[in-house]
């Protein structure tokens, strides 16, 4: 039987490099995270609890290559309640992956647990400082400016995977924010062997970032890891075997509540994780964002900017993906046509190749695109706002 093993994790001799090891049948993988400052107390119990859970979080990228039903954990142990949390993460968090690979997940994920294992939430002393996740788009800018207006003491967290993200670096510089940068390196052998994996597909990256954010919060004395997840993320794309499939599941309120409860019960009630714009839709967030026009040329939501193998060069938007199409509609609802076309490099509404994408975004085509896009309702509302402005020809879209 196929087996997947969470083998071990460690901190290297410098205290600045975290190593996470996995085994999948005969294959061995090691992921690395580089910290900006060394860890002083490597034997700290709470630190090791966080590192253990981060080990389980990172493993989702490697486990999905085979979806081994047999899971072994050598780096620690879970209580029954904790194993149920990870069963949920590896089930709902991989909904899109199961859908696209047509995998029956209903009796697939069983994290082992010990009835003798328990971890009591620990009380710790934290500052009032907040760590804010920076993704390079409008949402994190809105959160940053909101918290700044409330006179909060803030630091940005930038997580870079495999290489530099020039687009985000430019935004951070423009915003003048103090930033902690974490470098994450997925095993290069695993990446190069991708075509030979039994399965490939989407992972709940925001869940991985949540655990990295909590680690950095604990190491450097932050009260909470604050993210920019919105109400629109709650709308699913489709269903599979009775389960809602949501590309953005690890950005939903369901995940946020689940993660915070686990964090408070298994790590520390003094560390927190939340989104202050949870109540806002994407369309409402754009309305807030355009109050800061100085950032318009610097933001991007196009995933090509963060691709490991196919990163954009010398532009912020690819202009062909559903994410770009959605963002174009959102901004065109508020900004003059000339400004929006200049921002995206073309009038995407006139692009015949995107006609089907715009229909999908409205709920008038096939599935809602598997991207971080808003709801059908707000896309229709945005199109009505655009039509009322009278600058774009929408006769073929609505």
Legacy VTK file of the C-alpha trace (Angstrom):
# vtk DataFile Version 3.0
C-alpha trace
ASCII
DATASET POLYDATA
POINTS 398 float
0.000 0.000 0.000
1.143 3.535 -0.768
2.201 5.435 2.330
3.006 9.049 3.100
5.215 9.902 6.059
5.625 13.213 7.858
9.176 12.320 8.720
10.841 15.090 10.726
11.476 18.799 11.071
14.478 20.629 12.484
16.175 23.977 12.919
19.667 24.099 11.460
22.783 25.135 13.405
22.435 28.803 12.394
18.918 28.970 13.851
17.693 30.648 10.669
16.780 27.684 8.467
13.792 25.419 9.113
13.829 22.002 7.446
10.735 19.847 6.916
11.134 16.289 5.628
8.612 13.957 3.994
8.608 10.482 2.512
6.243 9.231 -0.152
6.893 5.565 -0.861
10.534 5.506 -2.018
10.746 9.274 -2.569
12.182 11.678 0.006
11.559 15.410 0.029
12.836 18.315 2.098
11.251 21.763 2.203
13.151 24.765 3.554
12.040 28.016 5.131
14.588 30.775 5.718
14.025 33.185 8.594
15.397 36.742 8.799
16.678 36.217 12.343
17.918 33.123 14.208
15.758 31.197 16.678
17.354 31.389 20.100
15.438 28.754 22.069
15.053 25.734 19.797
13.680 23.578 22.628
10.723 25.846 23.383
7.606 23.635 23.684
5.194 26.105 22.097
7.576 26.770 19.211
7.802 23.046 18.543
4.025 22.726 18.639
3.785 25.392 15.933
6.583 23.816 13.871
4.889 20.414 14.121
1.624 21.826 12.798
3.471 23.744 10.081
5.048 20.427 9.091
1.555 18.980 8.624
0.457 22.075 6.689
3.402 22.010 4.268
2.935 18.301 3.671
-0.278 18.857 1.731
1.712 19.821 -1.370
3.609 16.520 -1.317
0.802 14.217 -0.141
-1.474 15.212 -3.007
0.964 13.767 -5.568
-0.152 10.250 -4.592
-3.092 10.750 -2.191
-1.821 7.862 -0.099
-4.508 6.532 2.202
-1.903 5.436 4.731
-0.566 8.470 6.625
2.221 8.150 9.186
3.489 10.907 11.479
6.990 10.556 12.928
7.479 14.204 13.897
4.871 14.282 16.667
1.405 13.033 17.544
-2.139 14.313 17.366
-5.102 14.030 19.659
-8.334 12.760 18.140
-9.733 16.301 18.027
-6.603 17.596 16.295
-6.700 14.788 13.737
-10.262 15.773 12.818
-9.022 19.296 12.101
-6.365 17.986 9.707
-8.829 15.573 8.100
-10.993 18.595 7.305
-8.051 20.626 5.981
-6.946 17.829 3.651
-10.531 17.242 2.504
-12.208 20.625 2.055
-8.937 22.401 1.333
-8.307 20.070 -1.604
-11.856 20.196 -2.978
-10.828 21.701 -6.317
-7.961 19.222 -6.613
-10.314 16.267 -6.044
-12.849 17.688 -8.502
-10.352 18.189 -11.324
-8.740 14.784 -10.775
-12.107 13.089 -10.174
-10.956 11.563 -6.885
-13.460 10.085 -4.462
-12.276 11.656 -1.201
-15.041 10.339 1.046
-12.967 7.713 2.847
-9.534 8.928 1.884
-8.050 11.157 4.601
-7.424 9.673 8.038
-4.781 11.400 10.131
-3.583 9.025 12.870
-4.051 10.030 16.481
-3.226 8.777 19.957
-5.687 8.746 22.833
-2.729 9.560 25.092
-1.925 12.779 23.220
-3.117 16.143 24.425
-1.754 19.638 24.089
-3.060 22.323 26.356
-3.271 25.835 25.043
-0.506 27.914 26.610
-0.715 31.441 27.915
1.939 33.763 26.562
2.671 37.449 26.807
2.419 39.333 23.522
2.746 42.944 22.460
-0.060 44.856 20.737
1.793 44.677 17.402
-0.005 43.190 14.393
1.564 41.205 11.564
-0.206 41.849 8.241
0.033 39.448 5.319
1.012 41.260 2.114
-0.028 39.632 -1.138
0.534 42.419 -3.622
-3.127 43.132 -4.349
-5.765 45.678 -3.412
-7.086 43.715 -0.410
-3.912 43.797 1.681
-3.469 47.500 0.873
-6.965 48.210 2.213
-6.272 46.233 5.396
-2.932 47.988 5.907
-4.411 51.464 5.471
-7.399 50.590 7.672
-5.210 49.433 10.555
-2.814 52.323 10.057
-5.733 54.762 10.397
-6.526 53.083 13.723
-2.990 53.879 14.924
-2.029 50.204 15.177
1.621 49.193 15.321
2.137 47.180 12.141
4.609 45.050 10.238
4.037 43.439 6.874
4.772 39.753 6.225
5.924 38.836 2.753
6.272 35.124 1.971
8.302 34.417 -1.158
8.285 30.957 -2.712
11.302 29.876 -4.762
12.224 33.303 -6.141
11.770 37.070 -5.774
8.413 38.708 -6.400
9.348 41.983 -8.053
5.752 43.214 -8.272
5.226 42.899 -4.518
8.609 44.431 -3.711
7.650 47.537 -5.686
4.351 47.845 -3.832
5.999 47.421 -0.429
8.524 50.112 -1.277
5.775 52.464 -2.433
3.807 51.889 0.781
6.884 52.454 2.929
5.988 49.581 5.216
8.389 47.748 7.543
8.368 44.181 6.278
9.486 40.762 7.460
10.399 38.574 4.489
10.258 34.781 4.623
11.793 32.667 1.862
10.112 29.332 1.238
11.750 26.693 -0.951
9.676 23.710 -2.087
11.830 20.646 -2.752
13.326 21.176 -6.233
13.181 17.457 -7.008
9.470 17.442 -6.258
8.909 20.356 -8.652
10.990 18.846 -11.457
9.197 15.495 -11.069
5.780 17.131 -11.345
4.820 15.511 -14.634
5.522 12.092 -13.133
3.209 12.594 -10.150
0.050 10.565 -10.088
-1.923 13.737 -9.383
-1.328 17.472 -9.686
-3.419 20.446 -8.703
-4.398 23.273 -6.417
-3.547 23.368 -2.696
-5.034 25.668 -0.009
-2.094 28.059 0.004
-3.744 30.524 2.416
-3.801 27.728 5.017
-0.038 27.264 4.647
0.486 31.012 4.926
-1.706 31.085 8.035
0.651 28.694 9.822
3.751 30.576 8.653
2.133 33.794 9.871
1.467 32.306 13.303
5.065 31.069 13.515
6.431 34.527 12.731
3.943 36.146 15.109
5.177 33.951 17.950
8.876 34.284 17.139
8.856 38.068 16.831
6.249 39.059 19.391
3.124 39.898 17.384
-0.349 39.637 18.855
-2.027 38.421 15.680
-1.523 37.508 12.061
-3.969 39.666 10.127
-5.050 38.695 6.619
-7.124 40.277 3.853
-9.853 37.733 3.169
-13.265 38.971 2.086
-16.911 37.903 2.174
-16.921 37.007 -1.527
-14.589 34.055 -0.912
-17.465 32.153 0.694
-19.192 31.398 -2.624
-18.274 27.901 -3.842
-17.530 26.894 -7.435
-19.349 23.577 -7.634
-20.025 20.330 -5.709
-18.441 16.890 -5.621
-20.002 13.925 -3.815
-22.181 16.316 -1.820
-19.298 18.571 -0.694
-19.055 22.184 -1.802
-15.913 22.733 -3.828
-14.365 26.163 -3.327
-11.093 27.304 -4.878
-10.884 29.863 -2.065
-11.830 27.558 0.807
-8.826 28.535 2.942
-9.917 32.184 2.608
-13.498 31.550 3.777
-15.118 32.403 7.082
-15.495 28.647 7.657
-11.737 28.155 7.499
-11.002 31.292 9.523
-13.270 30.129 12.348
-11.912 26.570 12.213
-8.303 27.719 12.223
-8.780 30.232 15.028
-10.506 27.640 17.217
-7.671 25.153 16.638
-5.083 27.855 17.279
-6.674 28.865 20.575
-7.282 25.288 21.764
-4.014 23.652 20.647
-1.450 26.464 20.554
-2.250 29.624 22.524
-5.345 31.703 23.163
-3.071 34.768 23.159
-2.255 34.431 19.457
-4.900 35.361 16.925
-5.748 35.145 13.237
-8.451 37.188 11.532
-9.471 39.352 8.596
-10.807 42.853 9.356
-12.467 43.030 5.914
-14.351 39.739 6.249
-17.676 41.623 5.962
-16.797 43.312 2.651
-17.321 42.041 -0.902
-14.680 42.415 -3.605
-16.670 45.277 -5.138
-16.812 47.083 -1.805
-13.070 46.589 -1.296
-12.340 48.237 -4.651
-14.446 51.197 -3.526
-12.161 51.505 -0.495
-8.969 50.895 -2.435
-9.472 53.681 -4.974
-9.288 56.150 -2.089
-5.523 55.504 -2.371
-4.865 56.157 -6.092
-1.107 56.320 -5.509
-1.069 52.510 -5.291
-2.974 51.783 -8.526
0.099 51.278 -10.753
1.726 48.982 -8.184
-0.932 46.410 -7.260
-1.660 43.144 -9.051
-3.908 40.146 -8.519
-2.734 38.136 -11.528
-1.292 34.817 -10.371
1.282 34.862 -13.159
3.273 37.254 -10.957
3.673 34.450 -8.417
4.202 31.494 -10.733
7.217 29.322 -9.944
7.781 28.452 -13.612
6.069 31.134 -15.742
6.301 34.533 -14.094
5.187 37.709 -15.878
7.877 40.006 -17.192
7.642 43.813 -17.137
3.883 44.012 -16.552
1.428 43.502 -13.689
-1.507 41.821 -15.501
-1.443 39.026 -18.100
-4.776 40.195 -19.517
-6.016 36.712 -20.449
-6.892 34.918 -17.192
-10.187 34.999 -15.227
-8.484 36.878 -12.382
-7.502 39.715 -14.720
-10.955 39.750 -16.319
-12.629 39.955 -12.921
-10.322 42.709 -11.678
-10.919 44.708 -14.872
-14.684 44.629 -14.266
-14.293 45.638 -10.624
-12.126 48.656 -11.401
-14.160 49.671 -14.449
-17.177 49.995 -12.156
-15.508 52.972 -10.452
-12.727 54.395 -12.628
-12.784 56.208 -15.988
-12.344 53.973 -19.032
-9.043 55.559 -20.017
-7.553 54.887 -16.582
-8.693 51.252 -16.467
-7.463 50.439 -19.990
-4.121 52.044 -19.182
-3.857 50.033 -15.964
-4.508 46.645 -17.615
-2.839 47.366 -20.947
-5.976 46.823 -23.083
-9.761 46.992 -23.114
-10.510 43.486 -21.891
-14.257 43.899 -22.452
-13.621 44.032 -26.214
-11.441 40.899 -26.196
-13.456 38.216 -28.005
-11.330 35.482 -26.411
-12.555 36.553 -22.964
-16.267 36.492 -23.813
-16.782 33.062 -22.275
-14.804 34.054 -19.176
-17.003 37.089 -18.592
-20.089 34.876 -18.954
-18.672 32.424 -16.411
-17.961 35.266 -13.974
-21.617 36.344 -14.184
-22.964 32.840 -13.681
-24.279 32.781 -17.244
-21.804 30.245 -18.579
-20.186 27.144 -17.137
-18.569 26.929 -13.722
-17.431 29.874 -11.679
-13.706 30.088 -12.596
-11.323 28.322 -10.223
-9.615 31.574 -9.267
-9.866 34.083 -6.426
-12.769 35.961 -7.977
-15.950 37.424 -6.525
-19.544 36.278 -6.614
-21.855 36.176 -9.617
-24.032 38.817 -7.968
-21.304 41.406 -7.538
-20.024 40.887 -11.090
-23.533 41.612 -12.375
-23.746 44.633 -10.088
-20.399 45.908 -11.379
-21.546 45.500 -14.996
-24.664 47.526 -14.235
-22.464 50.241 -12.732
-20.254 50.201 -15.843
-23.266 50.431 -18.114
-24.584 53.387 -16.137
-21.264 55.188 -16.651
-21.734 54.818 -20.400
-18.078 54.510 -21.419
-17.921 50.804 -22.340
-19.999 48.858 -24.859
-21.488 45.943 -22.909
-24.053 44.788 -25.458
-22.356 41.403 -25.868
-21.923 40.807 -22.137
-25.280 41.609 -20.509
LINES 1 399
398 0 1 2 3 4 5 6 7 8 9 10 11 12 13 14 15 16 17 18 19 20 21 22 23 24 25 26 27 28 29 30 31 32 33 34 35 36 37 38 39 40 41 42 43 44 45 46 47 48 49 50 51 52 53 54 55 56 57 58 59 60 61 62 63 64 65 66 67 68 69 70 71 72 73 74 75 76 77 78 79 80 81 82 83 84 85 86 87 88 89 90 91 92 93 94 95 96 97 98 99 100 101 102 103 104 105 106 107 108 109 110 111 112 113 114 115 116 117 118 119 120 121 122 123 124 125 126 127 128 129 130 131 132 133 134 135 136 137 138 139 140 141 142 143 144 145 146 147 148 149 150 151 152 153 154 155 156 157 158 159 160 161 162 163 164 165 166 167 168 169 170 171 172 173 174 175 176 177 178 179 180 181 182 183 184 185 186 187 188 189 190 191 192 193 194 195 196 197 198 199 200 201 202 203 204 205 206 207 208 209 210 211 212 213 214 215 216 217 218 219 220 221 222 223 224 225 226 227 228 229 230 231 232 233 234 235 236 237 238 239 240 241 242 243 244 245 246 247 248 249 250 251 252 253 254 255 256 257 258 259 260 261 262 263 264 265 266 267 268 269 270 271 272 273 274 275 276 277 278 279 280 281 282 283 284 285 286 287 288 289 290 291 292 293 294 295 296 297 298 299 300 301 302 303 304 305 306 307 308 309 310 311 312 313 314 315 316 317 318 319 320 321 322 323 324 325 326 327 328 329 330 331 332 333 334 335 336 337 338 339 340 341 342 343 344 345 346 347 348 349 350 351 352 353 354 355 356 357 358 359 360 361 362 363 364 365 366 367 368 369 370 371 372 373 374 375 376 377 378 379 380 381 382 383 384 385 386 387 388 389 390 391 392 393 394 395 396 397
